[in-house]
Amino acid sequence: MQNLRQQEILKLLQQTQGVTVSELAARFNKTPITIRRDLGAMEKLGLLRRTHGGAVPTNTPNFDLSPYEVREREHPREKSAIAACAVQFIHEGDCILMNAGTSLYAVARELRGFQDLQVVTNGLTVAAELSRNPGIDVLLLGGTVDPKKLGTVGPVAETAVKELHVSHAFLGVSGISVADGIAMHNQAEATINAAFLATADEVTVLVDASKFSNHSLYRIASLDRVNRVISDERLPQKVRRALGEANIEVLIASDED
């Protein structure tokens, strides 16, 4: 027998054709373990099919959500609020850099009203969104495509960045801590983002609070290269204080309507 939460999960699946554990945990205020237990029970009843990071309806073709799709569905309200906060630091006539990933895709959506902007990016989804606006000139870096971030990496992209200069870089990262700085899950991502730092006068890092508990292996840089961190209301006070003591400006974006 289904409980009320499982009935709601089934309704969501019918509406969206796919859900993730993290979005369900946030929606129902339950732990990921509880949600996985629900999904497992529902799969045994033939109501859904489990995927990496979530579930899809049983009639969905037999492939999982891509890593990017899973990440895009994580913390959507927080990412939207962080993106809206970041836009206050972007002005008409600027030349900025935005890296690949779901956080910067959210920023790209916030830039629809701009009429005079130059953007350098290695993000495929970022470039696609920005290119819808004729007032934004987009330079998409070439290179090898990283399927997790849908961004370009590698020597071709790194060489191109070295020839550029931007006033402001906006970066999403996989992990961040006061002690270790900012980091990525793989070396190629870390290397291209280190190159981004070298070309920018100012650096703003966009991270939802969960990234402060992520332990990413490949370090990009220490926090002394970062001017500003924009996060969400779940960021613990002790982390906010530590960032402030490290002379990092901290902005907390509210996801309230």
C-alpha positions in Angstrom: 0.0 0.0 0.0 1.3 3.5 -0.9 1.6 6.2 1.8 0.5 9.7 1.0 4.1 10.8 0.2 4.4 8.0 -2.3 1.2 9.0 -3.9 2.5 12.6 -4.3 5.7 11.2 -5.8 3.7 9.3 -8.4 1.8 12.5 -9.3 5.1 14.4 -9.7 6.4 11.6 -12.0 3.4 11.9 -14.2 3.8 15.7 -14.5 7.6 15.9 -14.9 8.6 12.5 -16.4 11.5 12.3 -13.9 12.4 13.2 -10.3 15.6 13.2 -8.3 16.2 12.1 -4.7 17.5 15.5 -3.7 14.5 17.4 -5.0 12.1 15.0 -3.3 13.9 15.2 0.0 13.7 19.0 -0.1 10.0 19.0 -1.2 8.9 16.6 1.5 11.4 17.6 4.2 12.7 14.0 4.4 16.2 12.5 4.4 17.6 11.1 1.1 17.5 7.7 2.8 13.8 7.9 3.4 13.2 9.0 -0.2 15.3 6.1 -1.6 13.3 3.7 0.6 10.1 5.1 -0.9 11.4 4.8 -4.5 12.6 1.3 -3.8 9.1 0.2 -2.5 7.4 1.9 -5.4 9.7 0.2 -7.9 8.8 -3.2 -6.4 5.2 -2.4 -7.1 6.0 -1.5 -10.7 5.1 2.1 -10.3 8.4 3.6 -11.4 11.9 2.7 -12.5 14.8 3.7 -10.4 17.7 5.7 -12.1 21.0 7.1 -11.0 20.0 9.8 -8.6 16.2 9.5 -8.9 13.4 7.8 -10.8 11.4 7.9 -14.0 8.0 6.5 -15.0 8.0 2.8 -16.0 7.2 3.6 -19.6 10.3 5.8 -20.0 12.9 4.5 -22.4 15.7 2.6 -20.6 18.2 5.2 -20.0 19.1 7.2 -16.8 19.0 10.9 -16.4 22.3 12.4 -17.5 24.6 13.6 -14.8 23.8 17.2 -15.9 20.1 16.6 -15.7 20.4 15.2 -12.2 22.4 18.2 -11.1 20.0 20.6 -12.8 17.2 19.3 -10.7 19.1 19.7 -7.4 18.3 22.8 -5.3 16.5 24.6 -8.1 15.0 27.4 -5.9 18.4 28.1 -4.2 20.1 28.3 -7.6 17.5 30.6 -9.0 17.8 32.9 -5.9 21.6 32.9 -6.1 21.5 33.7 -9.8 19.2 36.7 -9.2 21.5 38.0 -6.6 24.6 37.6 -8.9 23.0 39.7 -11.6 23.4 42.9 -9.5 27.1 42.7 -10.2 26.7 42.6 -14.0 26.2 45.8 -15.9 25.5 46.9 -19.5 28.8 47.1 -21.4 30.6 44.5 -19.2 32.8 41.8 -20.5 32.4 38.8 -18.2 33.2 35.1 -18.0 30.8 32.4 -16.9 31.9 28.8 -16.5 29.9 25.7 -17.3 27.2 24.2 -15.0 23.7 24.5 -13.7 24.4 27.4 -11.4 25.6 29.6 -14.3 22.8 28.4 -16.6 20.5 29.9 -14.0 22.5 33.2 -14.2 22.2 33.1 -18.0 18.4 32.9 -17.7 18.5 36.1 -15.6 20.4 38.0 -18.3 17.5 38.0 -20.8 16.9 41.7 -20.5 20.5 42.8 -21.2 21.2 44.7 -24.4 25.0 45.3 -24.3 27.1 42.5 -22.8 30.0 40.3 -23.8 30.2 36.9 -22.3 33.0 34.3 -22.5 31.9 30.8 -21.5 32.8 27.1 -21.8 29.2 26.1 -20.9 27.2 24.7 -23.8 23.8 25.3 -22.0 25.0 28.7 -20.9 25.9 29.7 -24.4 22.7 28.3 -25.9 20.6 30.3 -23.4 22.6 33.6 -23.9 22.5 33.3 -27.7 18.7 33.8 -27.6 19.4 37.4 -26.8 20.8 39.4 -29.7 22.1 42.0 -27.3 24.6 39.6 -25.8 27.8 38.7 -27.7 28.8 35.1 -26.8 32.3 33.6 -27.1 32.0 29.8 -26.6 35.4 28.2 -26.0 36.3 25.2 -28.0 37.6 22.0 -26.6 36.6 18.5 -25.3 33.1 18.3 -23.9 32.7 17.3 -20.3 29.4 15.4 -20.2 28.9 16.1 -16.4 29.0 19.9 -16.8 28.2 20.1 -20.5 31.2 22.3 -20.8 34.4 22.4 -22.8 37.8 21.5 -21.2 41.3 20.6 -22.3 44.2 22.3 -24.0 42.2 24.0 -26.7 40.0 25.8 -24.2 42.9 26.6 -21.9 45.0 28.1 -24.8 42.0 30.3 -25.9 41.5 31.6 -22.3 45.1 32.8 -22.0 44.5 35.3 -24.8 41.6 36.9 -23.1 40.9 39.4 -20.3 37.6 39.9 -18.5 36.5 42.3 -15.8 34.6 39.7 -13.8 34.4 35.9 -13.7 31.4 34.1 -12.3 32.1 30.5 -11.3 30.2 27.6 -10.0 32.4 25.0 -8.3 32.0 21.4 -7.0 33.3 22.1 -3.5 34.5 25.0 -1.3 36.0 25.4 2.1 37.8 28.1 4.0 40.8 25.8 4.6 41.2 24.3 1.1 39.6 26.9 -1.2 37.6 26.0 -4.3 37.8 22.7 -6.1 36.3 20.5 -8.8 35.7 16.8 -9.1 38.1 16.2 -11.9 41.5 17.6 -13.0 40.3 18.9 -16.4 37.6 21.1 -14.8 40.0 22.3 -12.2 42.6 23.3 -14.8 40.2 25.3 -17.0 38.8 27.1 -14.0 42.2 28.0 -12.8 42.8 29.6 -16.2 39.5 31.5 -15.8 40.8 32.9 -12.5 44.0 34.1 -14.1 42.1 36.1 -16.8 39.6 38.0 -14.5 40.0 41.1 -12.4 37.2 40.1 -10.0 35.9 36.6 -9.1 32.4 35.7 -7.7 31.7 32.1 -6.7 28.1 30.9 -6.8 27.5 27.9 -4.5 24.5 26.5 -2.8 25.2 25.6 0.8 25.6 21.9 0.1 28.8 22.6 -1.7 30.5 23.4 1.6 30.2 19.8 2.6 31.5 18.4 -0.7 35.0 17.1 -0.7 36.3 17.6 -4.2 39.7 16.2 -5.0 41.1 18.8 -7.5 41.9 22.2 -6.1 41.4 25.3 -8.3 42.7 28.0 -5.9 42.7 29.2 -2.4 40.0 31.6 -1.3 42.4 34.6 -1.4 41.7 34.6 -5.2 38.0 35.0 -4.6 36.3 38.3 -4.0 32.8 37.2 -3.2 30.7 34.1 -2.4 27.0 34.0 -3.1 25.1 31.2 -1.3 21.7 30.5 0.2 20.1 30.7 3.6 21.1 27.2 4.6 24.7 28.3 4.9 25.7 27.8 8.6 26.6 30.9 10.6 30.0 29.5 11.5 30.8 29.2 7.8 29.6 32.8 7.1 31.8 34.1 9.9 34.8 32.1 8.7 34.5 33.5 5.2 34.2 37.0 6.6 37.3 36.5 8.6 39.1 35.5 5.4 38.0 38.8 3.9 35.5 37.2 1.5 32.3 39.2 0.9 29.4 36.9 1.6 25.9 37.4 0.2 23.0 35.2 1.2 20.3 34.9 -1.5 16.7 34.4 -0.3 14.5 32.0 -2.2 11.3 33.5 -0.8 8.8 34.6 -3.4 
